[in-house]
């Protein structure tokens, strides 16, 4: 059996994996292997038509990571995308300037948004609280351009990137991670030995990583998780908020005390499917382009499920998302606002036609537990008070939208190294603490720098 050898092995080419490689290369560590089970960026396409059954989901898997089919919102804040946790020290947060500069270097166009003191459409609306933050928007076209160019740059600098290779198991010796077993493009399983392994496996790789860690005796922690719906309406209906701040945050608390918020706003955008194959879940997401657009806009409406709601929010969200899929014969479901809220949708139709054919008509209210259905109803009612056209009867709702459903891996926040398995660094969304490109990138940079320091000290001895 052939064996590969490297100073560092990176699993996954999303932002966390790419920036980990960047930090290593900057420090002079060039013996790096990166395994990516998906396809290269130019080959990543979501095929047209109503089917969602690809063996590899190009929306979630491949060069550049799942974020390459996102809307390309780069949050220039170290506290955004961290589940409201203060994960990073001031010195670590300062690395965000490197993330920003790297993104700008590899995209042709980007639009900057400064925080606004108030969102005027929400003034006098007691049901909603507005927030904004520094933002660089590069669009779905720009974020794909970034992933393509950055990966190419890393390879020019010495990264060995193995496309179509899938990690099948961690190599653990005496509770120390020594590498990983990998299946190559021909189906042969090959050991890849390394002084350090960086698990940057993202959303789709999370179930595999959880199995590996639990088998090695690691106790994973639960924590908050988000389950949501995505609302699609005319671009004009949402424009009063989007024009003031593109990715506006409008926060709400339901009568049952459930925190609900807007998330991932997409002006003149589209609704897409995400096929989380290891979980057997098809969800929805939104994106938009800088160079093309639709006459529709969309946003996610997320309800935070915490341990006050259920003992294991991660398990709850996964299970409920599967049940919603079951109501759509294995697919996400969609429903007009007239059907979901017949007493509220009372303004004139806007001519909205659902943009996602990979969903199925369904009864969203029947598929959701009553407290969540009521929380979403309460939120939409409050949003409609601020933006009345949103309450048009042909506004479309989709579900499920799932976020932050990975279990938390015990790590040293100074290095992102596993506290239970030395030699393993768990970064990005797979670690269970981050939920944005920027935060994932920061974790990768921190791990890469820590490994580079370790390699340098070892060489000096």
N, C-alpha and C positions, 0 to 999 in steps of 0.2 A: 504494500500500500504506500502510495506517495504521501509525503508530509510536507506541508508548507511551514515556513518559520518567519516570524516577524517580531520586532520590538513591541508593536501595538497592533491589535486586531480590532477593527470597528465593524459592528453589525448594524447596518442601515445607513442610508445616505440622505436622510432628512437634515434639517438645520442643525440638530444636535450632533449628528455624525460628521457633517461637513465642517462645522466650526471646531470640533475636536481635532480633526485632521489638520485644519488650518493652524491651530495652536501648536501642534506637534511639529509641523513643517517649519513654522516660524522659529521654533527653538532648535532647529537643526536635526530633528529626529525624522529621518526619511524612510526608514524601514517599516512602512505601514501598509497593511492590507485592509481593504474595506470590502465587505461582502454585501451585495444588494440583490435580493431575490427577484425584484421587479425588472422592468425594462428601462432602456435609455429614454431620455426625455422626448426625442422626436417620435418615438414609437408609442408614447402614452396617449391614447385617445379613448374616449368613451363612445362606443359605437352608437349610431342613431337607432331609433326604433324602441319598442316597448319592453324588450327583454333586458334583464339585469342578472346575467348568470355567467360572466366571464370567469375563467379559471384563475386568472390574476386580475384583480381590480385595478385598472390603470389609474383610477381616481385616487386610490389610497396607497398604491404600491409602485415603487420605481424610483429612478434617479430624481433626487430633489425632495423626496418624501411626500407625505399626504398633503402638505401645504401647497404643493405645486398645482393643485386644482382649487386652491382657496381664492379669495378675493385680493390677496396680496396686501393686506393691512399690516404694516410694520409698526407695532406700538413702541414708541420711544420712551418707555417707562419701565423700570425694573420691578414695579409692583403690579403691573397689569399682567394677566395671564399666569398668576401664581396662586390661584384659589384664595386670594386675600391674605396670603401669608407673606411675611417679610423674610424671603428666602435668602436674599443676597446682602452681603456687607456693602458698605460704601465703596470699597476698593473693587469688589466684584461688579457692582452696578456700573462702575465707571467703564467697564469693558463694553457697555452698550454703545459707546461711541465707535468702537471698532466694528460692531455688528452693523451699525448704520452706514459707516463708510464703505464697508464691504458690499452691502446691498446696492448702494448708490453707484459703486464702481462697475457693477455687473448688469445694470438695467439702463435702458435707453431713456425712459421717461418715468418720472415720479411726481406726485403732487403732495405738497406739504400742507398739513392742517395744524394750526395752533389751537390750544384749548380756548374755549369761549367762556366768558364769565356766566352767562345764562343762555338757555335755549328758550327763545321768546315764545315759541308755540306752547311751552309747558308752563309759562308764567300764569298764575291763577288757577292752575289745575292741581288740586290737592292730592289726586290719586297717583301722580307721577313725580319723580325726582330726577333731574337731569344731571349728567356728568359728561365730561370730555377730557381729553388728554393729548399730549403731542403724538402726532400720527404722520407716517409716510405711507401714501397709498400708491402701489405700483400696478394694481390690477391683476387679473388672472393671467393675462398675457405677460405682464412684467415679472410675476413671480416664477413663471415657467422659464423665462429668459434668464432670470437670476440663477435658478438651479442648474440649468444647462451650462451657463458660462462659468459658474463657480466650480462645478465638478470638473470641467475641462481644465480650469486653471490649477486646481489641486493636483490633477494627474500630470500636468506639465511640470509641476514642482516636485514630483516624485511619488505621489500616492499610487499604489497598485489597486485599482478598482476592478472587482470581479463581478460583472453583471450576470444575473441569472443564477447566482450561487445562493443557496439557502442554508442557514445554520440549522442543524438538527439536534444539537445537544452541546452543553458546556462540558469541557474537560476539567474535572475537579479532582485534585489529588491532595489528600490530607487537609481538606477544607480550604484549599487555595485554588483559585481558577487559573488554569495553565493554558487555556485556549478554547477552541470549539471544534466540533465535528461539522463539516459542511458538505452538502450535496451539490456537486457541480452541474453544469448544464447537460451533461450526459448521464446523470443519475448516479455517478460514483461518489461514495462518501469518503472524504479526505480529511484527516486531522490537520488543523491549522494551529500550530503552537505559537504562543505569544507570551511576553512578559506581562502584558496587561490586555484585558479585553474590555472594550467600551460597548455596552449594550445600548444602542440608539435605535431600537426596533420599532418605535412609534406605536400607532394605534393597532394596526393589524398584527404586529408581532407581540403585543402584550400578552395574550393568552398563552402563547408558547413560553414566554419568559416566566410567567407566573408558575407554570408547571415545573420548569427547571428549578426555580428558586424554592418552591415548596418541597420538591424532591430532595433538595440539598439541606432541608431543615430550616429554611428562612421563614420567619413569621411575617406575613404581610398584613398591613393595617388597612382598614376601610377608612372612609372619610366621605365628605360631601360628593355628590354626583349631580349632574344636571340632566333633566329630561325635558324636551321642549317640542314645540310645534314651529312650523315656518309659515309666515303669512306673506302672501303675494297679492299685490294690488297694483293699481296704475302708478306710474312714476310720479304723476302730478299729485297724487294723494299723499305721498310721503315727502314730497319735495320741500315743504316748509321746514322740516327738521333736517333733512339731508343737505339742503343748501347752506344751512348754518354750520353744521358739523357732520361730515360724511358718515362716520360710524358712531352716531349718537347713542348714548346710553340713557335709557329711560327706565327707572327702577320703580317697583310697585310692591306692596305687601297686601296679600289677599286677606279676606276676613278670617281665614283659618291660620293666619300667620306665616304663610308660605311666601318666601322671597321670589319675586319674578322680575325678570329684566330683559331688555332687548339685547341682542347679540348679533354680531356679524351682519351689519346692514349692507345691502347690495343695491346701489342705485342703478337703474336701467340694466338690471341683471337677469339671472337665470337660476332655476332650481335644478340641482343635479342629485343623482343617487350616489350613495357610498355603500359598497358591499363589504361588510366586515365578515369575511368568510369564516375565520376561526370561531366566531361567535354565532354564526348563522343568522346575522342580523343585516337587513337592508335599511339604511337610514337616508335622510335627505340633508342637503347642505345648499348653500347659495354661493354664487360667484358672479363677477362682472368684469368687463374688460375696459381698458382705457381707450382702445382703438375701435371698439364697436359696442353697440348696446341695443337693448330692447326698449319697448315702451312701458315696461313693468319694473317695479322695484320690490324687493323682498327683505325680510328680516326674520331672525329667529326670536322666539319668545321662550325663554328658558326658566323653568322652575327648579330651584335648588332643593334637592332632597338631602336632608341631613340626618344625623343619628337621632334627633328628636322626632323625626317622621317615621323612621324604620331603623332597625338595629344595624343593617348592612346596606347602606345606600348604593354601593357599587352593584351588588347582586340584585337589588330591587330594580335599578334602572335597566340592567341587562335583561332581566326577566320580563319587565313590562314592555320593553322595546320588542322582544320576541312575540309577546301577545298581540301587540298592535300589528306586527307583520302577519300574524296568523289571521287577523281580521281582513287582510288584503291578499289572502292566498300566497303569503310569503313575500309580499311587497309592501312598501310604504303606502299609506292611504291618503287620499285627499277628499276634501269636502268643502262645499261653498259655505260662506258665512251665513247665508239664508238658512241652510240646513242645520248648522251648528248653533246659531243664535237667532231663531226665527222671530223673536220679539224685539231684537235690536237692529237687525239689518233692514233699515227702513228708508235709506236714501236711494237716489236713482242709480241704476247699474252703470258701471264704468267701462263695460266691454272687455273685462278681464277674461282671458282664455289661458288655462293652466299651461305653463311652459314645460312641464316635466311629463313626458309620456310614460316614464318608467315607474309610474305610481298607479294605484287602483282606487276607484271610488269606494268609499267606506263611511261608516258611522263613527266619527271620531269621539263623540260624546259617549257612546256605548263602549268604546275601546279603552277609555281612560277611567281611572278611579274618580269618584265624585269630587274629592277635594282638589284634584288637579284640573279636572274639567272646569270646576268653579273658579279656580285661580286664573286659568287662561281666559275665561269669560270676563272676569273682573278686570284683567289687564287690558283686553281688547276694548272693553267699554270705556276705560280711562283713556286709552289712546284715541278712541273715537271722539271723546269729548274735546281733545286737543286738535284732532284732525278729522273732522266729520266725514270726509269722503272715504276714509278707511272702512266705515261701516256699510259700504255698498254691498248689496246682496250677492254679487258675483266675485267679491274678494275670496281668494282660495286659501285654505289652510291645509298643511301637509304634516304628517307625523310618521315615524318618530324622528326627532333630531336628538342625538345623544352626544354628550360631552363629558370629559373628565371621568371616565368610568374605569380607569386602571387603578389597581390596588397600590398602596404606597410601600415602596421598598425602603427599609432602614438604610440610610446613607450618611456619610460624614459630609455635612454641607460645605466644609472647607475644600473638599476634593471631589465629591460625588462618588466616592468609593463605597462599596457595600460594607456595612459594619459586620456582616456575618461571613462574607466570602472575599477575603483579600485578593486583590488582582482583578476584581470585577468592578467596573464603574458603570453605573446605571444612570443614563442622562435623558433629557427630553421628556416627552409625554409618557414614555414607558416607566419612568420612575414614580409617576403618580402625583407629582407636585406642580408641573407646569402645563400650560394650555395655550401657548402662543409661540410663534416663530422666534420672537425676541428672547423670551425666557428659556426656551429650549436651546437656542444658540448660546446663551450665557452659560448654561450648565455644561455644554460641550466644550466651550473655551476653558472653563475652570478645570474640568477633568483632563483635557489635553495638556494644559500647563502643569498640572500635578504629575502626570505621567512623565512629561519631559524632564521635570526636576528630578524625578526618581531615576530615570535613565542616566542623566548627567551625573548624579551622585554615585550610581553604580559604576560608571565608567572611570570615575576619579579614584575609585578604590583599587 
